[in-house]
Amino acid sequence: MTPTRAPGAIPESRRTTLLTNLTRLDADGEAAESWILLDGDRIRAVDRHAAGPLPVADETVDLGGATITPGFVDLHAHGGGGFAFDDGVDAIRRGLAPHRERGTTRSVISLVANPPAALHASLAAIADLAATDPLVLGAHLEGPFLSPDNRGAHHPHFLAAPDPALVDDLLEASRGALRQITIAPELRGALDAIERLAAAGVRVALGHTTADYEQTRAGFDRGATLLTHAFNAMPGIHHRAPGPIVAAIDDARVTLEVILDGVHVHPSVARLLFDAAPGRVALVTDAMAAAGAADGPYRLGSLDVTVSHGTALLAGTTTIAGSTLTQDAALRLAITAAGLSARDAVAALTRTPARALGLDSWLGLIAPGYAADVVVWNDDWTVRRVWAAGRPVAVGAAARPADSAAAPN
């Protein structure tokens, strides 16, 4: 798989890369392809016919029959590699690195509840980064509009009701980079805020909530289209009180996030969700700083977190504080533990989250005109190579960790 390069210096942004001898796997299915041509940040052409000359490219890579998928899209992550996304541009860049080398080529940067000034600074940092890094899709405010009774790992002092002035303040501070926000629909003013945010082009998720079925349905009817980490920080399913999970299943407009790390949701329960809402489950990491890093003490926003055996808990409690998951591990667990087909597992990490963000016209498939985001896989579903926006991503031994062995709880 040694690449050959054409002579001469060519600007990296417009380099062409020809990938040959491969099998494509994406939400549209699996097929043996002759070659795929990456042209700058987009896929120019895909060919299934071995006859005829190969296109001329600046670099040709023979993949030796390996499977390739689109790059993964993570709707929900807070950090990685020892760095928290709340800590500024440099921390975001460094925290994204372990995710990118594990196949996540596009990321929404999630923020925990913090005081307004801190949120302003974080939103400004993400706006600056998104303006120069196309792999950063924008910001996700997971707080402050959360239920104090189902806040998870969010500081209670920094929660707030979604009053119109605060909603407009955060929209203005984001400079158009606010891609997603989580709201508990039962809060005072939440339904009006959902409508205002959706009208501004923000994808609204319901979560960290005590809402019942009817309150959740009301939130979806006002414009929410996502459920934040289904089953976690919300009422479960009861035969007489179906709650927010069933409300999301019942609504074809809604995408359901799932953290498939063997800790947050049992794989068999995740499989039930895939069966109940086909094509509408997006696998996310909710990763905090310890993803791709060692166990030990960390911070999530202003709260202390202890990571042991890959499980993150608020210090001194049994409250889960995000995950240490990367999306390649989620893929392996989806196939081996949840029993999904490789196609359905890949779709939940590519096409489905792209559609949830309204970006599926150019993101989430291996097809002409789509983003030149490609992951090359070994036979054991570990990452071999990655291209993001047409550029190679360095992949080292860190991209092949053992999957979490923690028992589900």
ZICORVEN-V128482 format. One record per helix or strand of 3 or more residues. SS is the DSSP state (alpha for helix, beta for strand). FROM is the first residue (numbers start at 1). TO is the last residue. If there is no record, write none. Layout:
# ZICORVEN-V128482
ss: (SS & SS)
from: (FROM & FROM)
to: (TO & TO)
This chain:
# ZICORVEN-V128482
ss: (alpha & beta & beta & beta & beta & beta & alpha & alpha & beta & alpha & beta & alpha & alpha & alpha & beta & alpha & beta & alpha & alpha & beta & alpha & beta & beta & beta & beta & alpha & alpha & alpha & beta & beta & beta & alpha)
from: (12 & 16 & 29 & 42 & 59 & 72 & 85 & 89 & 104 & 116 & 136 & 148 & 156 & 164 & 178 & 190 & 203 & 213 & 243 & 255 & 267 & 281 & 296 & 303 & 311 & 327 & 342 & 351 & 374 & 383 & 391 & 397)
to: (14 & 26 & 39 & 47 & 70 & 77 & 87 & 100 & 111 & 132 & 141 & 150 & 158 & 174 & 183 & 199 & 206 & 221 & 250 & 259 & 276 & 284 & 300 & 308 & 314 & 336 & 349 & 356 & 377 & 388 & 393 & 399)
